[in-house]
Amino acid sequence: MKRNLTKSKEYFDIAKRLIPCQTQCLSKGPTQWINNVAPHYLKGGKGCRVWDVDGNEYIDYAMGLGPVVLGYGNESVDNAIKKQLEDGISFTLCHYLEVELAEKLVDILPCAEMVRYGKNGSDVTSAAIKVARSYTGRDKIIACGYHGWQDWYVASTERDRGIPKVMKDLVFTFRYNDIEGLASILDKNKGEISAVIMEPVTAIKPEKGFLEEVKKLTHEAGAILIYDEMFTGFRWSLGGAQEYFNVIPDLACFGKAMANGMPLSTLVGKEELMRELEKVFYSFTFGGEALSLAASIATIKEIEEKNVIEYIWDKGQMMIDDVKKLIEKNGVSSYLDIMGYPPKSIMVFKETGEYTTMEMKTFFQQECIKRGILFIGYHTLSLAHRDSDIKETLAVYDEVMGLFKNAVESGDLKDRLEGPVLTQIFKNVGDRSAGLAKR
Ligand SMILES: Cc1ncc(COP(=O)(O)O)c(C=O)c1O
């Protein structure tokens, strides 16, 4: 259980001098992984396991924060990348794989009539908003969930430094399942809302008719419905949550799992709206980068041929059921619950009078990491998570839940922390989308 983290710490010390936040993605940085216990730097991965720069191994449940749906080092995807690499990466003209992948996406994503690409999720959520604003001639937006780092969205959060104040007047938010909340914003801003953008689902299930009603109200207001399927895409079903719930938006954004870890995202939707991209400006150097396109085609093929969606639902359900049993067995149901759907289940820590959710999560993470589980608070399973990996994880959870109960009930949980308490990146985002601390 005692792990050597020497190299991780050395790199981290250098990063403190050279890299603001010491990370490129806050969810991977020191505010989300307990200092002194979690490794700062990984070196590689295979299947559902990763190893850090000091050679310690872990079972991963975040899988690159969502993308690695087939597992690290998937042979088919890696071979597709290598084959394309022989021909090249980025070119002076468009690459034919842009077209081949577009044909596939139109085939499998219900709302897709046309396709554009991006690299990050934020590229395509921002493109979707631009399209909606251009099409409707309106500036205001309503959001529900998390949609990336761009100003149009982050203006709605408390982490709004560096954003012109005027942006704050253009974005409103509503809580998931709060149809009255949405109706009230639409009513107060009649004729001014260009789009409602939302994560179709996170941890909380949509109430009966909620998604249908959102679509109806949005259209009645003359606005565009955009689904942000960054997490649900290629997980809830091959066609995302829109296919799973059979509620089809006007535009949708996908990314993460579409290329098993290669940087690729896509905006898809109705032709009438997508043609707006011929008027707005959405253009950048790496949009047609060929390795990611090749990886995506191979990823989708693998998802289809290996019934990956069925597999992750099956294993995810097993995970939820067994974690629930462990929560009961260890008598921690007053402090801990598991929620969500099999493709992404979330461990929810419940505020006690004495401890905050983040204090409890920090303790739980600390003890899991020491035992080889890279615990971030949710499980995104992959094709590479086998029963034996899940069993190993559950044995660790069993032990950690015992320690956790003891720490909470004996009142010395904070004394047992070996590093600073984790902090929430956005205080209100999880709350808005699902009533949970999300990332
Ligand atoms: C639902 C959702 N939308 C958008 C984004 C932003 O994607 P990216 O970080 O690739 O820009 C994320 C990232 O976590 C996400 O979960």
The ligand as a MOL file (V3000), in Angstrom:
LIG
                    3D

  0  0  0     0  0            999 V3000
M  V30 BEGIN CTAB
M  V30 COUNTS 16 16 0 0 0
M  V30 BEGIN ATOM
M  V30 1 C -21.3210 17.6740 -20.9640 0
M  V30 2 C -20.0450 18.3200 -21.3710 0
M  V30 3 N -20.0700 19.3000 -22.2750 0
M  V30 4 C -18.9520 19.9230 -22.6850 0
M  V30 5 C -17.7320 19.5740 -22.1650 0
M  V30 6 C -16.5010 20.2890 -22.6240 0
M  V30 7 O -15.7140 19.4430 -23.3670 0
M  V30 8 P -14.1290 19.7730 -23.5050 0
M  V30 9 O -13.5580 19.7230 -22.1440 0
M  V30 10 O -13.6420 18.6870 -24.4130 0
M  V30 11 O -14.0300 21.1230 -24.1460 0
M  V30 12 C -17.6490 18.5470 -21.2230 0
M  V30 13 C -16.3570 18.1600 -20.6290 0
M  V30 14 O -16.2460 17.5300 -19.6180 0
M  V30 15 C -18.8340 17.9050 -20.8030 0
M  V30 16 O -18.8200 16.9420 -19.8780 0
M  V30 END ATOM
M  V30 BEGIN BOND
M  V30 1 1 1 2
M  V30 2 1 2 3
M  V30 3 2 2 15
M  V30 4 2 3 4
M  V30 5 1 4 5
M  V30 6 1 5 6
M  V30 7 2 5 12
M  V30 8 1 6 7
M  V30 9 1 7 8
M  V30 10 2 8 9
M  V30 11 1 8 10
M  V30 12 1 8 11
M  V30 13 1 12 13
M  V30 14 1 12 15
M  V30 15 2 13 14
M  V30 16 1 15 16
M  V30 END BOND
M  V30 END CTAB
M  END
